[in-house]
């Protein structure tokens, strides 16, 4: 009982006087996640690229060697998948 009271007071004290937003803004869309979803998942994309599902699972960004094929398969722009390699022209 004593431990619960302390924890509750501590949690209340931490938020006291702070204006904490109830809802965080949505994260920007992830082009790679969108590409994966558009072909039916990691395994489907992996099969079409000739790599393992585990390889796709570990990607933080699309590997440059696969970007053009992913664009062809999914319709997700190379400019969105890898803006560092394929910047949009001004």
N, C-alpha and C positions, 0 to 999 in steps of 0.2 A: 504494500500500500504506500509506504513512504517513498519507494523508488518511483512509483507511478506519479505521485504528486510532484516530485522534483522534476521529472521529465516533462510533465505537462506545463509546469510553470516556466521551465527553461524554453520550451517551444514557443509559449506565448510571449515570453520576454524577447525572444529573438525577432519576432515579427512586430513587436510593439512600436508604433510610431513610424513604421516603414510603409510606403505606398508600393505594395507588391502587385504587379499586374496579374490579373486572374487568367488571362489568356496570352500566350506568347505568339508572336507573329509566325505565320507558317514558314517552314524552311523553303528555300528556293528549290525548284524542281531539279532532280538529278538526271541529266540526260542519259547516263549509262543505265540507271535503274529503269528509266522509261523504255530504253531500247530492249533491255532484257525482258521486261513485261510484255512488250509488243510482239515478241516471237514465242511467248509461252513459257518463259522462265530460263534459268541458267543452263539447264541441261539441253534445252532446245537450241539456244544460241551456241553453246559449246559444240554440239553436233554439227551445226552448219558452218562453224569456223574451223573444225578439225582439231579442237583442243579439249581438255578435260573440263568437266563441270567445276572441279576444284580450282582450276586455273581462273575461270570466270568469277568464281566466288571470291577470290583474293584480289581481284582488280579494284583499285580505288578510282582509276580512270582507265579508259580504253587504251590498250597498247597501240602505238602509232601504226604498227604493221597490220592491225585489224580494223582500223577506223573506216577506211573506204568500204570494206565489205559489210561492216555493221551498218553503215549509212545505206548501202544498197538493200540489205535485208530488212531494215526496220524503218527507214525513212527519217531517222533522227540525223540531223545535219552534222557533218564533220566539224563545222564551226562551233556547234554546241558540245559535241563529244570532246574535242581537243582544241579549245580556242588558243592555247599556247602554240600549237603547231599550225592550225588553220584559222588565222585571225580573219575577221570579216573585213572586207575592203571598205574604205571610207568613201 
